[in-house]
Amino acid sequence: MPWGSERILAGLTMNFQAWYRDQNPISTSNFTNAITLVFL
């Protein structure tokens, strides 16, 4: 999926997850839990 506008159609499934840096106590990288959206 390109960054920009996207058509949302019935039955479309999209997955989202974020990446972030953590300083606890050393610098490391982590991912959030993923979510799935299903458009009806």
PDB file of N, CA, C, O and CB in Angstrom:
ATOM      1  N   MET A   1       0.844  -1.174   0.000  1.00  0.00           N
ATOM      2  CA  MET A   1       0.000   0.000   0.000  1.00  0.00           C
ATOM      3  C   MET A   1       0.887   1.234   0.000  1.00  0.00           C
ATOM      4  O   MET A   1       1.718   1.390   0.895  1.00  0.00           O
ATOM      5  CB  MET A   1      -0.959  -0.001   1.214  1.00  0.00           C
ATOM      6  N   PRO A   2       0.734   2.105  -0.972  1.00  0.00           N
ATOM      7  CA  PRO A   2       1.547   3.330  -1.004  1.00  0.00           C
ATOM      8  C   PRO A   2       1.084   4.327   0.055  1.00  0.00           C
ATOM      9  O   PRO A   2      -0.068   4.292   0.486  1.00  0.00           O
ATOM     10  CB  PRO A   2       1.485   3.981  -2.396  1.00  0.00           C
ATOM     11  N   TRP A   3       1.976   5.203   0.466  1.00  0.00           N
ATOM     12  CA  TRP A   3       1.587   6.258   1.402  1.00  0.00           C
ATOM     13  C   TRP A   3       0.756   7.262   0.634  1.00  0.00           C
ATOM     14  O   TRP A   3       1.195   7.760  -0.403  1.00  0.00           O
ATOM     15  CB  TRP A   3       2.836   6.941   2.066  1.00  0.00           C
ATOM     16  N   GLY A   4      -0.404   7.561   1.107  1.00  0.00           N
ATOM     17  CA  GLY A   4      -1.297   8.501   0.447  1.00  0.00           C
ATOM     18  C   GLY A   4      -2.722   8.012   0.566  1.00  0.00           C
ATOM     19  O   GLY A   4      -3.082   7.342   1.534  1.00  0.00           O
ATOM     20  N   SER A   5      -3.533   8.351  -0.425  1.00  0.00           N
ATOM     21  CA  SER A   5      -4.942   7.960  -0.348  1.00  0.00           C
ATOM     22  C   SER A   5      -5.119   6.509  -0.774  1.00  0.00           C
ATOM     23  O   SER A   5      -4.390   5.989  -1.619  1.00  0.00           O
ATOM     24  CB  SER A   5      -5.808   8.881  -1.224  1.00  0.00           C
ATOM     25  N   GLU A   6      -6.091   5.890  -0.171  1.00  0.00           N
ATOM     26  CA  GLU A   6      -6.390   4.470  -0.424  1.00  0.00           C
ATOM     27  C   GLU A   6      -7.898   4.309  -0.341  1.00  0.00           C
ATOM     28  O   GLU A   6      -8.526   4.830   0.582  1.00  0.00           O
ATOM     29  CB  GLU A   6      -5.651   3.512   0.606  1.00  0.00           C
ATOM     30  N   ARG A   7      -8.482   3.602  -1.283  1.00  0.00           N
ATOM     31  CA  ARG A   7      -9.914   3.340  -1.218  1.00  0.00           C
ATOM     32  C   ARG A   7     -10.191   2.262  -0.189  1.00  0.00           C
ATOM     33  O   ARG A   7      -9.490   1.253  -0.117  1.00  0.00           O
ATOM     34  CB  ARG A   7     -10.462   2.924  -2.595  1.00  0.00           C
ATOM     35  N   ILE A   8     -11.217   2.492   0.600  1.00  0.00           N
ATOM     36  CA  ILE A   8     -11.642   1.491   1.580  1.00  0.00           C
ATOM     37  C   ILE A   8     -12.891   0.819   1.021  1.00  0.00           C
ATOM     38  O   ILE A   8     -13.928   1.456   0.836  1.00  0.00           O
ATOM     39  CB  ILE A   8     -11.918   2.137   3.002  1.00  0.00           C
ATOM     40  N   LEU A   9     -12.774  -0.453   0.761  1.00  0.00           N
ATOM     41  CA  LEU A   9     -13.863  -1.225   0.188  1.00  0.00           C
ATOM     42  C   LEU A   9     -14.346  -2.255   1.194  1.00  0.00           C
ATOM     43  O   LEU A   9     -13.596  -2.672   2.077  1.00  0.00           O
ATOM     44  CB  LEU A   9     -13.425  -1.907  -1.119  1.00  0.00           C
ATOM     45  N   ALA A  10     -15.598  -2.664   1.059  1.00  0.00           N
ATOM     46  CA  ALA A  10     -16.146  -3.703   1.930  1.00  0.00           C
ATOM     47  C   ALA A  10     -15.311  -4.966   1.794  1.00  0.00           C
ATOM     48  O   ALA A  10     -14.973  -5.380   0.685  1.00  0.00           O
ATOM     49  CB  ALA A  10     -17.631  -3.991   1.591  1.00  0.00           C
ATOM     50  N   GLY A  11     -14.981  -5.573   2.924  1.00  0.00           N
ATOM     51  CA  GLY A  11     -14.189  -6.800   2.925  1.00  0.00           C
ATOM     52  C   GLY A  11     -12.685  -6.560   2.976  1.00  0.00           C
ATOM     53  O   GLY A  11     -11.911  -7.512   3.069  1.00  0.00           O
ATOM     54  N   LEU A  12     -12.261  -5.295   2.918  1.00  0.00           N
ATOM     55  CA  LEU A  12     -10.831  -4.970   2.966  1.00  0.00           C
ATOM     56  C   LEU A  12     -10.293  -5.228   4.367  1.00  0.00           C
ATOM     57  O   LEU A  12     -10.919  -4.835   5.352  1.00  0.00           O
ATOM     58  CB  LEU A  12     -10.582  -3.492   2.553  1.00  0.00           C
ATOM     59  N   THR A  13      -9.150  -5.878   4.466  1.00  0.00           N
ATOM     60  CA  THR A  13      -8.493  -6.137   5.738  1.00  0.00           C
ATOM     61  C   THR A  13      -7.160  -5.394   5.753  1.00  0.00           C
ATOM     62  O   THR A  13      -6.362  -5.522   4.824  1.00  0.00           O
ATOM     63  CB  THR A  13      -8.289  -7.669   5.968  1.00  0.00           C
ATOM     64  N   MET A  14      -6.923  -4.617   6.811  1.00  0.00           N
ATOM     65  CA  MET A  14      -5.665  -3.877   6.945  1.00  0.00           C
ATOM     66  C   MET A  14      -5.044  -4.208   8.294  1.00  0.00           C
ATOM     67  O   MET A  14      -5.745  -4.326   9.299  1.00  0.00           O
ATOM     68  CB  MET A  14      -5.894  -2.337   6.801  1.00  0.00           C
ATOM     69  N   ASN A  15      -3.716  -4.356   8.309  1.00  0.00           N
ATOM     70  CA  ASN A  15      -2.972  -4.657   9.531  1.00  0.00           C
ATOM     71  C   ASN A  15      -2.050  -3.486   9.852  1.00  0.00           C
ATOM     72  O   ASN A  15      -1.430  -2.914   8.956  1.00  0.00           O
ATOM     73  CB  ASN A  15      -2.158  -5.979   9.382  1.00  0.00           C
ATOM     74  N   PHE A  16      -1.961  -3.132  11.131  1.00  0.00           N
ATOM     75  CA  PHE A  16      -1.130  -2.010  11.562  1.00  0.00           C
ATOM     76  C   PHE A  16      -0.253  -2.443  12.729  1.00  0.00           C
ATOM     77  O   PHE A  16      -0.675  -3.191  13.610  1.00  0.00           O
ATOM     78  CB  PHE A  16      -2.005  -0.793  11.959  1.00  0.00           C
ATOM     79  N   GLN A  17       0.996  -1.943  12.705  1.00  0.00           N
ATOM     80  CA  GLN A  17       1.933  -2.191  13.788  1.00  0.00           C
ATOM     81  C   GLN A  17       2.938  -1.043  13.782  1.00  0.00           C
ATOM     82  O   GLN A  17       3.300  -0.550  12.714  1.00  0.00           O
ATOM     83  CB  GLN A  17       2.646  -3.590  13.635  1.00  0.00           C
ATOM     84  N   ALA A  18       3.388  -0.617  14.941  1.00  0.00           N
ATOM     85  CA  ALA A  18       4.330   0.497  15.037  1.00  0.00           C
ATOM     86  C   ALA A  18       5.671   0.025  15.593  1.00  0.00           C
ATOM     87  O   ALA A  18       5.735  -0.910  16.392  1.00  0.00           O
ATOM     88  CB  ALA A  18       3.752   1.615  15.920  1.00  0.00           C
ATOM     89  N   TRP A  19       6.730   0.686  15.159  1.00  0.00           N
ATOM     90  CA  TRP A  19       8.078   0.428  15.647  1.00  0.00           C
ATOM     91  C   TRP A  19       8.511   1.631  16.471  1.00  0.00           C
ATOM     92  O   TRP A  19       8.246   2.771  16.090  1.00  0.00           O
ATOM     93  CB  TRP A  19       9.075   0.154  14.468  1.00  0.00           C
ATOM     94  N   TYR A  20       9.173   1.388  17.592  1.00  0.00           N
ATOM     95  CA  TYR A  20       9.632   2.498  18.418  1.00  0.00           C
ATOM     96  C   TYR A  20      10.929   2.138  19.123  1.00  0.00           C
ATOM     97  O   TYR A  20      11.266   0.966  19.287  1.00  0.00           O
ATOM     98  CB  TYR A  20       8.563   2.887  19.442  1.00  0.00           C
ATOM     99  N   ARG A  21      11.650   3.177  19.536  1.00  0.00           N
ATOM    100  CA  ARG A  21      12.873   3.002  20.328  1.00  0.00           C
ATOM    101  C   ARG A  21      12.538   3.158  21.805  1.00  0.00           C
ATOM    102  O   ARG A  21      11.704   3.979  22.185  1.00  0.00           O
ATOM    103  CB  ARG A  21      13.973   4.025  19.901  1.00  0.00           C
ATOM    104  N   ASP A  22      13.200   2.360  22.622  1.00  0.00           N
ATOM    105  CA  ASP A  22      12.961   2.376  24.056  1.00  0.00           C
ATOM    106  C   ASP A  22      14.280   2.623  24.767  1.00  0.00           C
ATOM    107  O   ASP A  22      15.304   2.067  24.369  1.00  0.00           O
ATOM    108  CB  ASP A  22      12.312   1.049  24.532  1.00  0.00           C
ATOM    109  N   GLN A  23      14.281   3.435  25.799  1.00  0.00           N
ATOM    110  CA  GLN A  23      15.472   3.708  26.610  1.00  0.00           C
ATOM    111  C   GLN A  23      15.248   3.139  28.011  1.00  0.00           C
ATOM    112  O   GLN A  23      15.107   3.902  28.967  1.00  0.00           O
ATOM    113  CB  GLN A  23      15.779   5.248  26.673  1.00  0.00           C
ATOM    114  N   ASN A  24      15.212   1.835  28.143  1.00  0.00           N
ATOM    115  CA  ASN A  24      14.822   1.229  29.415  1.00  0.00           C
ATOM    116  C   ASN A  24      15.781   0.126  29.819  1.00  0.00           C
ATOM    117  O   ASN A  24      15.436  -1.010  29.493  1.00  0.00           O
ATOM    118  CB  ASN A  24      13.407   0.680  29.331  1.00  0.00           C
ATOM    119  N   PRO A  25      16.854   0.255  30.432  1.00  0.00           N
ATOM    120  CA  PRO A  25      17.696   1.442  30.623  1.00  0.00           C
ATOM    121  C   PRO A  25      18.663   1.650  29.462  1.00  0.00           C
ATOM    122  O   PRO A  25      19.331   2.683  29.406  1.00  0.00           O
ATOM    123  CB  PRO A  25      18.479   1.327  31.926  1.00  0.00           C
ATOM    124  N   ILE A  26      18.757   0.697  28.532  1.00  0.00           N
ATOM    125  CA  ILE A  26      19.628   0.898  27.365  1.00  0.00           C
ATOM    126  C   ILE A  26      18.764   1.054  26.123  1.00  0.00           C
ATOM    127  O   ILE A  26      17.587   0.694  26.126  1.00  0.00           O
ATOM    128  CB  ILE A  26      20.629  -0.290  27.193  1.00  0.00           C
ATOM    129  N   SER A  27      19.352   1.591  25.069  1.00  0.00           N
ATOM    130  CA  SER A  27      18.621   1.809  23.836  1.00  0.00           C
ATOM    131  C   SER A  27      18.320   0.484  23.149  1.00  0.00           C
ATOM    132  O   SER A  27      19.225  -0.314  22.904  1.00  0.00           O
ATOM    133  CB  SER A  27      19.409   2.726  22.904  1.00  0.00           C
ATOM    134  N   THR A  28      17.080   0.256  22.848  1.00  0.00           N
ATOM    135  CA  THR A  28      16.644  -0.952  22.156  1.00  0.00           C
ATOM    136  C   THR A  28      15.465  -0.590  21.273  1.00  0.00           C
ATOM    137  O   THR A  28      14.876   0.479  21.436  1.00  0.00           O
ATOM    138  CB  THR A  28      16.267  -2.085  23.162  1.00  0.00           C
ATOM    139  N   SER A  29      15.113  -1.457  20.347  1.00  0.00           N
ATOM    140  CA  SER A  29      13.940  -1.188  19.511  1.00  0.00           C
ATOM    141  C   SER A  29      12.888  -2.262  19.743  1.00  0.00           C
ATOM    142  O   SER A  29      13.208  -3.418  20.018  1.00  0.00           O
ATOM    143  CB  SER A  29      14.329  -1.126  18.013  1.00  0.00           C
ATOM    144  N   ASN A  30      11.649  -1.864  19.631  1.00  0.00           N
ATOM    145  CA  ASN A  30      10.521  -2.741  19.910  1.00  0.00           C
ATOM    146  C   ASN A  30       9.415  -2.524  18.898  1.00  0.00           C
ATOM    147  O   ASN A  30       9.411  -1.539  18.160  1.00  0.00           O
ATOM    148  CB  ASN A  30       9.997  -2.512  21.324  1.00  0.00           C
ATOM    149  N   PHE A  31       8.485  -3.450  18.874  1.00  0.00           N
ATOM    150  CA  PHE A  31       7.278  -3.323  18.075  1.00  0.00           C
ATOM    151  C   PHE A  31       6.061  -3.356  18.994  1.00  0.00           C
ATOM    152  O   PHE A  31       6.053  -4.067  19.999  1.00  0.00           O
ATOM    153  CB  PHE A  31       7.197  -4.446  17.011  1.00  0.00           C
ATOM    154  N   THR A  32       5.035  -2.584  18.644  1.00  0.00           N
ATOM    155  CA  THR A  32       3.782  -2.646  19.377  1.00  0.00           C
ATOM    156  C   THR A  32       3.045  -3.913  18.974  1.00  0.00           C
ATOM    157  O   THR A  32       3.413  -4.570  18.000  1.00  0.00           O
ATOM    158  CB  THR A  32       2.914  -1.387  19.114  1.00  0.00           C
ATOM    159  N   ASN A  33       2.010  -4.253  19.719  1.00  0.00           N
ATOM    160  CA  ASN A  33       1.131  -5.331  19.291  1.00  0.00           C
ATOM    161  C   ASN A  33       0.419  -4.900  18.019  1.00  0.00           C
ATOM    162  O   ASN A  33       0.073  -3.729  17.869  1.00  0.00           O
ATOM    163  CB  ASN A  33       0.110  -5.703  20.403  1.00  0.00           C
ATOM    164  N   ALA A  34       0.204  -5.812  17.125  1.00  0.00           N
ATOM    165  CA  ALA A  34      -0.473  -5.497  15.862  1.00  0.00           C
ATOM    166  C   ALA A  34      -1.980  -5.530  16.042  1.00  0.00           C
ATOM    167  O   ALA A  34      -2.506  -6.247  16.893  1.00  0.00           O
ATOM    168  CB  ALA A  34      -0.052  -6.481  14.759  1.00  0.00           C
ATOM    169  N   ILE A  35      -2.666  -4.739  15.222  1.00  0.00           N
ATOM    170  CA  ILE A  35      -4.124  -4.806  15.187  1.00  0.00           C
ATOM    171  C   ILE A  35      -4.552  -5.068  13.741  1.00  0.00           C
ATOM    172  O   ILE A  35      -3.850  -4.699  12.799  1.00  0.00           O
ATOM    173  CB  ILE A  35      -4.772  -3.484  15.743  1.00  0.00           C
ATOM    174  N   THR A  36      -5.687  -5.694  13.582  1.00  0.00           N
ATOM    175  CA  THR A  36      -6.249  -5.970  12.267  1.00  0.00           C
ATOM    176  C   THR A  36      -7.619  -5.314  12.192  1.00  0.00           C
ATOM    177  O   THR A  36      -8.456  -5.499  13.075  1.00  0.00           O
ATOM    178  CB  THR A  36      -6.342  -7.507  11.996  1.00  0.00           C
ATOM    179  N   LEU A  37      -7.843  -4.544  11.129  1.00  0.00           N
ATOM    180  CA  LEU A  37      -9.137  -3.922  10.890  1.00  0.00           C
ATOM    181  C   LEU A  37      -9.771  -4.547   9.663  1.00  0.00           C
ATOM    182  O   LEU A  37      -9.141  -4.641   8.609  1.00  0.00           O
ATOM    183  CB  LEU A  37      -8.997  -2.394  10.717  1.00  0.00           C
ATOM    184  N   VAL A  38     -11.016  -4.972   9.797  1.00  0.00           N
ATOM    185  CA  VAL A  38     -11.781  -5.518   8.678  1.00  0.00           C
ATOM    186  C   VAL A  38     -12.937  -4.556   8.425  1.00  0.00           C
ATOM    187  O   VAL A  38     -13.760  -4.326   9.311  1.00  0.00           O
ATOM    188  CB  VAL A  38     -12.298  -6.988   8.977  1.00  0.00           C
ATOM    189  N   PHE A  39     -13.002  -3.999   7.231  1.00  0.00           N
ATOM    190  CA  PHE A  39     -14.049  -3.049   6.879  1.00  0.00           C
ATOM    191  C   PHE A  39     -15.246  -3.808   6.310  1.00  0.00           C
ATOM    192  O   PHE A  39     -15.107  -4.636   5.410  1.00  0.00           O
ATOM    193  CB  PHE A  39     -13.527  -1.998   5.861  1.00  0.00           C
ATOM    194  N   LEU A  40     -16.412  -3.509   6.851  1.00  0.00           N
ATOM    195  CA  LEU A  40     -17.641  -4.182   6.427  1.00  0.00           C
ATOM    196  C   LEU A  40     -18.415  -3.331   5.453  1.00  0.00           C
ATOM    197  O   LEU A  40     -19.480  -3.738   4.988  1.00  0.00           O
ATOM    198  CB  LEU A  40     -18.513  -4.518   7.627  1.00  0.00           C
TER     199      LEU A  40
END
